[in-house]
């Protein structure tokens, strides 16, 4: 009888530890988000205000939209370094076409098609010629940035039509880019979780050779993720041009790194096959909150870079530990 009691006493702490570990593994990202939210509230009286929350949403939108496309690419084990340059070129193309008399609707449609084409080129080169995605997208990054500067000799394009710049304003009090980011996030979640296309992307990222043997057109699905990344970058570029009210060839510099960091912080594995859009959404918000807190405290951007680097490393380590335990 006493042995049974001792066994039960020993099993209860083990069960308790297991439950705590399970909760930490399942909700670690949400816990980090809440922790930074509380830290921001305690450190600055201006953090938990409506205007500041709206500012965080506005600042998150552009990286967030790019990060949606980046999540698709990383899920299949790829990487896309061209997204920031594609954003800049897209903003310049839309501004250039509108300044030449084209209607905003046509300019936006053509720009999105151009972004899809740039993504297709990156994906096609990577899959068809077996060029590492890092190199293929690096070449696209350099080329797109060069074209963005070449279109107007490095000069911004002003006098964009009001109907276009309205996309960078607010609907009620909520920034329109943030609304579009949230809508695109919901669509992306549905695609990944509830469609055959999404399930096949996970299969390709999990084991490319097994996916190929099961009849999945691996190259086609990998290329499609780069097309999606190009489309997302173009949408972000259009919205940024509307928000700035100017086509800026230097826009988006470094955003590719922010997008990759957000995806990694959100729990998507760089090896592919694991992760999702929901985590990326929270990852973007965490990064924006960190930057916002530093700005409210008046701390240098140098500290921001150091702290952000540390957060990325911690996220990678946590994701690896969780993966190993699974």
C-alpha positions as CSV (number, residue, x, y, z in Angstrom):
1,X,0.0,0.0,0.0
2,X,2.8,2.4,1.0
3,X,4.7,1.6,-2.2
4,X,1.6,2.5,-4.3
5,X,1.3,5.8,-2.5
6,X,5.0,6.6,-3.1
7,X,4.6,5.7,-6.7
8,X,1.6,8.0,-7.1
9,X,3.5,10.8,-5.3
10,X,6.5,10.4,-7.7
11,X,4.2,10.3,-10.8
12,X,2.4,13.5,-9.9
13,X,5.5,15.8,-10.1
14,X,6.5,14.1,-13.4
15,X,3.0,14.7,-14.8
16,X,3.1,18.3,-13.6
17,X,6.5,18.8,-15.2
18,X,5.3,17.2,-18.4
19,X,2.3,19.5,-18.5
20,X,4.4,22.6,-17.9
21,X,6.9,21.6,-20.6
22,X,4.0,20.9,-23.0
23,X,2.5,24.4,-22.3
24,X,5.9,26.1,-22.8
25,X,6.5,24.3,-26.1
26,X,3.1,25.0,-27.4
27,X,2.7,28.6,-26.3
28,X,6.3,29.8,-26.0
29,X,5.8,32.5,-28.7
30,X,2.7,33.9,-27.2
31,X,4.4,34.0,-23.7
32,X,7.3,36.0,-25.2
33,X,4.7,38.3,-26.9
34,X,2.9,38.9,-23.6
35,X,6.2,39.4,-21.8
36,X,7.3,42.2,-24.1
37,X,3.9,43.7,-24.0
38,X,4.1,43.9,-20.2
39,X,7.7,45.2,-20.3
40,X,6.6,48.0,-22.7
41,X,3.7,48.9,-20.5
42,X,5.9,49.1,-17.4
43,X,8.8,51.0,-19.1
44,X,6.8,53.7,-20.8
45,X,3.4,55.4,-20.1
46,X,3.0,56.0,-23.8
47,X,3.3,52.4,-24.8
48,X,-0.3,51.3,-24.0
49,X,-2.0,54.1,-25.9
50,X,-4.3,53.8,-28.9
51,X,-2.0,55.9,-31.1
52,X,1.1,53.9,-30.2
53,X,-0.7,50.6,-30.8
54,X,-1.8,51.9,-34.2
55,X,1.8,53.1,-34.9
56,X,3.1,49.5,-34.1
57,X,0.5,48.1,-36.6
58,X,1.6,50.6,-39.3
59,X,5.3,49.9,-38.8
60,X,4.6,46.1,-38.8
61,X,2.5,46.0,-42.0
62,X,5.3,46.3,-44.6
63,X,7.6,43.7,-43.0
64,X,4.5,41.6,-42.2
65,X,3.3,41.4,-45.8
66,X,6.8,40.5,-47.0
67,X,7.2,37.9,-44.2
68,X,4.0,36.1,-45.4
69,X,5.8,35.4,-48.7
70,X,9.0,34.6,-46.9
71,X,7.2,32.0,-44.7
72,X,6.1,30.1,-47.8
73,X,9.6,30.1,-49.2
74,X,11.3,29.0,-45.9
75,X,8.6,26.3,-45.4
76,X,10.0,24.5,-48.5
77,X,13.6,24.9,-47.4
78,X,14.4,28.0,-49.5
79,X,15.4,31.6,-48.8
80,X,14.6,34.9,-50.6
81,X,17.1,37.8,-50.3
82,X,15.4,39.8,-53.1
83,X,12.2,40.8,-51.3
84,X,13.4,44.3,-50.1
85,X,14.7,45.2,-53.6
86,X,11.6,43.9,-55.3
87,X,9.6,46.1,-52.9
88,X,11.6,49.1,-54.0
89,X,11.4,48.4,-57.7
90,X,7.6,47.7,-57.4
91,X,7.1,51.1,-55.7
92,X,9.1,52.8,-58.4
93,X,7.3,51.0,-61.2
94,X,3.9,51.9,-59.9
95,X,4.9,55.5,-59.4
96,X,6.5,55.8,-62.8
97,X,3.5,54.3,-64.6
98,X,1.1,56.7,-62.8
99,X,3.3,59.7,-63.4
100,X,3.2,58.7,-67.1
101,X,-0.6,58.9,-67.1
102,X,-1.6,55.3,-66.4
103,X,-4.6,54.8,-64.0
104,X,-3.7,53.6,-60.5
105,X,-5.7,50.4,-60.9
106,X,-3.7,49.4,-64.0
107,X,-0.4,50.5,-62.5
108,X,-1.0,48.4,-59.4
109,X,-2.1,45.3,-61.5
110,X,1.0,45.5,-63.7
111,X,3.3,46.0,-60.7
112,X,1.9,42.9,-59.0
113,X,2.4,40.9,-62.2
114,X,6.0,42.2,-62.4
115,X,6.6,41.1,-58.8
116,X,5.2,37.7,-59.6
117,X,7.5,37.5,-62.6
118,X,10.6,38.4,-60.6
119,X,9.7,35.7,-58.1
120,X,9.2,33.2,-60.9
121,X,12.7,34.0,-62.3
122,X,14.3,33.4,-58.9
123,X,12.4,30.2,-58.3
124,X,13.0,28.9,-61.9
125,X,16.7,29.6,-61.8
126,X,17.0,27.9,-58.4
127,X,15.0,24.7,-59.3
128,X,15.7,24.3,-63.0
129,X,19.5,24.9,-62.9
130,X,20.0,23.8,-59.3
131,X,21.5,27.2,-58.3
132,X,21.3,27.6,-54.5
133,X,18.4,29.9,-53.6
134,X,20.7,32.1,-51.7
135,X,22.7,32.9,-54.9
136,X,19.7,33.1,-57.2
137,X,17.8,35.5,-55.0
138,X,21.0,37.5,-54.2
139,X,21.4,38.1,-58.0
140,X,17.8,39.1,-58.2
141,X,18.3,41.5,-55.2
142,X,21.2,43.2,-56.9
143,X,19.4,43.4,-60.3
144,X,16.1,44.7,-58.9
145,X,17.8,47.3,-56.7
146,X,19.8,48.4,-59.8
147,X,16.7,48.7,-61.9
148,X,15.0,50.7,-59.2
149,X,17.9,53.2,-59.2
150,X,18.1,53.2,-62.9
151,X,14.5,54.0,-63.7
152,X,14.9,57.6,-62.5
153,X,18.7,57.9,-62.0
154,X,18.2,57.3,-58.3
155,X,15.7,60.2,-57.9
156,X,12.3,59.7,-56.1
157,X,9.1,60.1,-58.0
158,X,6.7,62.7,-56.6
159,X,3.1,63.9,-57.3
160,X,1.4,60.6,-57.0
161,X,-2.5,60.7,-57.5
162,X,-4.5,61.1,-54.2
163,X,-6.6,58.0,-55.0
164,X,-3.3,56.0,-54.8
165,X,-1.8,57.7,-51.8
166,X,-5.1,57.0,-49.9
167,X,-3.9,53.4,-49.7
168,X,-1.3,54.6,-47.2
169,X,-3.8,56.4,-45.0
170,X,-6.3,55.1,-42.4
171,X,-9.8,53.7,-42.5
172,X,-11.3,55.0,-39.3
173,X,-8.3,55.0,-37.1
174,X,-6.7,51.8,-38.4
175,X,-4.0,52.1,-41.1
176,X,-5.0,50.6,-44.4
177,X,-1.7,48.8,-44.8
178,X,-2.3,47.1,-41.5
179,X,-5.8,46.0,-42.5
180,X,-4.4,44.6,-45.8
181,X,-1.7,42.8,-43.8
182,X,-4.2,41.2,-41.5
183,X,-6.5,40.1,-44.4
184,X,-3.5,38.6,-46.3
185,X,-2.4,36.8,-43.2
186,X,-5.9,35.2,-42.8
187,X,-5.9,34.1,-46.4
188,X,-2.4,32.6,-46.1
189,X,-3.4,30.7,-42.9
190,X,-6.3,29.2,-44.8
191,X,-4.1,28.2,-47.7
192,X,-1.5,26.5,-45.6
193,X,-3.9,24.7,-43.2
194,X,-6.9,23.8,-45.3
195,X,-5.8,23.3,-48.9
196,X,-4.0,20.6,-50.8
197,X,-1.5,23.2,-52.0
198,X,-0.5,24.0,-48.4
199,X,-0.2,20.4,-47.3
200,X,2.0,19.6,-50.3
201,X,4.3,22.6,-49.4
202,X,4.8,21.0,-45.9
203,X,5.5,17.7,-47.6
204,X,8.1,19.2,-49.9
205,X,9.8,21.1,-47.0
206,X,9.7,18.0,-44.7
207,X,11.4,15.7,-47.2
208,X,11.8,16.8,-50.8
209,X,12.8,13.3,-52.1
210,X,9.9,11.6,-50.4
211,X,7.5,14.2,-51.8
212,X,9.0,13.7,-55.3
213,X,8.5,9.9,-55.0
214,X,4.9,10.4,-53.9
215,X,4.2,12.2,-57.1
216,X,4.4,15.8,-56.1
217,X,5.9,18.2,-58.7
218,X,8.5,19.5,-56.3
219,X,10.0,22.1,-58.6
220,X,6.6,23.5,-59.4
221,X,5.7,23.9,-55.8
222,X,9.0,25.4,-54.8
223,X,8.8,27.9,-57.7
224,X,5.3,28.9,-56.7
225,X,6.5,30.0,-53.2
226,X,8.9,32.4,-54.8
227,X,6.1,33.7,-57.0
228,X,4.1,34.3,-53.9
229,X,7.0,36.0,-52.2
230,X,7.3,38.3,-55.3
231,X,3.6,39.2,-55.2
232,X,3.8,40.0,-51.4
233,X,6.8,42.2,-52.0
234,X,5.1,44.0,-54.8
235,X,2.0,44.6,-52.6
236,X,4.2,45.9,-49.8
237,X,6.1,48.1,-52.2
238,X,2.9,49.6,-53.6
239,X,1.6,50.3,-50.0
240,X,4.9,51.8,-48.9
241,X,4.9,54.2,-51.9
242,X,1.3,55.2,-51.1
243,X,2.3,55.7,-47.4
244,X,5.4,57.8,-48.3
245,X,3.5,59.5,-51.1
246,X,6.6,59.1,-53.2
247,X,8.3,56.3,-55.2
248,X,11.6,55.8,-53.4
249,X,14.3,53.7,-55.1
250,X,16.1,53.1,-51.7
251,X,13.0,51.9,-49.9
252,X,13.0,48.5,-48.3
253,X,16.8,48.3,-47.7
254,X,17.4,45.6,-45.1
255,X,13.7,44.5,-45.0
256,X,14.7,41.0,-46.3
257,X,16.6,40.4,-43.1
258,X,13.8,41.7,-40.9
259,X,11.4,39.4,-42.7
260,X,13.6,36.3,-42.3
261,X,14.1,37.2,-38.6
262,X,10.3,37.5,-38.1
263,X,9.8,34.1,-39.7
264,X,12.5,32.5,-37.5
265,X,11.2,34.1,-34.4
266,X,7.7,32.9,-35.3
267,X,8.9,29.3,-35.1
268,X,9.3,28.4,-38.8
269,X,12.3,26.1,-39.3
270,X,15.0,27.2,-41.8
271,X,15.3,23.5,-42.7
272,X,11.7,23.6,-44.0
273,X,8.6,21.6,-43.3
274,X,7.7,23.1,-39.9
275,X,6.1,26.5,-39.0
276,X,3.3,28.7,-40.1
277,X,1.8,32.1,-40.8
278,X,0.3,32.6,-37.4
279,X,3.8,32.4,-35.8
280,X,5.2,34.8,-38.3
281,X,2.4,37.3,-37.6
282,X,3.3,37.2,-33.9
283,X,7.0,37.3,-34.7
284,X,6.6,40.5,-36.7
285,X,4.6,42.1,-33.8
286,X,7.3,41.1,-31.3
287,X,10.0,42.7,-33.5
288,X,8.0,45.9,-33.9
289,X,7.3,46.1,-30.2
290,X,11.0,45.8,-29.4
291,X,11.8,48.6,-31.8
292,X,8.9,50.7,-30.5
293,X,10.0,50.3,-26.8
294,X,13.5,51.3,-27.7
295,X,12.2,54.4,-29.5
296,X,10.0,55.4,-26.6
297,X,12.9,55.1,-24.3
298,X,15.1,57.2,-26.6
299,X,17.7,54.5,-26.9
300,X,20.1,54.4,-29.9
301,X,19.4,52.2,-32.9
302,X,22.7,50.5,-32.2
303,X,21.3,49.0,-29.1
304,X,18.3,47.9,-31.1
305,X,20.4,46.0,-33.5
306,X,22.4,44.2,-30.7
307,X,19.2,43.3,-28.8
308,X,17.4,42.1,-32.0
309,X,20.4,39.9,-32.9
310,X,20.2,38.3,-29.4
311,X,16.5,37.7,-29.8
312,X,17.0,36.0,-33.1
313,X,19.7,33.7,-31.7
314,X,17.5,32.8,-28.7
315,X,14.6,32.1,-31.0
316,X,16.7,29.8,-33.1
317,X,18.0,27.9,-30.0
318,X,14.5,27.6,-28.6
319,X,13.1,26.3,-31.9
320,X,16.0,23.8,-32.2
321,X,15.4,22.5,-28.6
322,X,11.7,22.1,-29.2
323,X,12.4,20.3,-32.5
324,X,14.8,17.9,-30.8
325,X,12.4,17.2,-28.0
326,X,9.6,16.4,-30.5
